[in-house]
Structures are given as structure tokens and as C-alpha cells.
Amino acid sequence: MSKLLVLTNLPDRAAAERVARAVIECRAAACANILAECTSVYRWQGKVETATEVPLLMKTTEAAYPRLELAIRAHHPYELPEIIATPISAGLPAYLDWVAQETYLNEE
């Protein structure tokens, strides 16, 4: 089962904590890391914008990704949230097994 590292950015720490808790509670991710705030520069609706955001990293499996995306979208305040998943090509096997166990649901 492939493992993924998923990234999203939120407008503040409280929103990051809400999304992190939601994805862990529904077992869509095994772990969520709320990072220090950063400055994002991007083009939105034809204008260059600057915003302070809080990055959120989540570890999940390919099988659980659809559930993770739904949970992020349900709790994310942005109209178009950044949700990017990258494959984890290597890692401590015991940790990656734990990710799989924590995101497994019998319905999958």
C-alpha cells in the first residue's frame, strides 16, 4: 500500500488545528504536523497576493487519500484549498506500517 505526504496551507493556527483534528479523527491520516507560519506569495483572480499561512503536513495511504481530501475540503476555509500529495518513496518500515494501520478502515 503506497504512502503519501499531503500538504495544505491554512490561514491561521486555529484553522490548521481544526483540519488536523478532523483528519485524524476520521482516520484519513495517521499523523498531522502543524508547522510554523510562513509567508505565501501567489496570484489569485488576476492579482498578486501576499498572505501569512500555516502549513499542515499529513501522512496517509493512497487508499485513504480520497477520504483525506474530502475531510480537508469539508473543514478548509479557502474557496480553493491547496491540497498536494507526494508519494513517500522510502522511510522507516515500522513507521510506514503504522501509517497504514492508523488509516485502515474495514470498508476499504
Secondary structure as the mmCIF struct_conf table of DSSP 4:
data_model
#
loop_
_struct_conf.conf_type_id
_struct_conf.id
_struct_conf.beg_label_comp_id
_struct_conf.beg_label_asym_id
_struct_conf.beg_label_seq_id
_struct_conf.end_label_comp_id
_struct_conf.end_label_asym_id
_struct_conf.end_label_seq_id
STRN STRN1 LYS A 3 LEU A 10
BEND BEND1 PRO A 11 ASP A 12
HELX_RH_AL_P HELX_RH_AL_P1 ARG A 13 GLU A 25
TURN_TY1_P TURN_TY1_P1 CYS A 26 ARG A 27
BEND BEND2 ALA A 28 ALA A 28
BEND BEND3 ALA A 30 ALA A 30
STRN STRN2 CYS A 31 ILE A 34
HELX_LH_PP_P HELX_LH_PP_P1 LEU A 35 GLU A 37
STRN STRN3 CYS A 38 TRP A 44
TURN_TY1_P TURN_TY1_P2 GLN A 45 GLY A 46
STRN STRN4 LYS A 47 THR A 61
TURN_TY1_P TURN_TY1_P3 GLU A 62 ALA A 64
HELX_RH_AL_P HELX_RH_AL_P2 TYR A 65 HIS A 75
BEND BEND4 TYR A 78 LEU A 80
STRN STRN5 ILE A 84 PRO A 87
HELX_RH_AL_P HELX_RH_AL_P3 PRO A 93 THR A 103
TURN_TY1_P TURN_TY1_P4 ASN A 106 GLU A 107
#
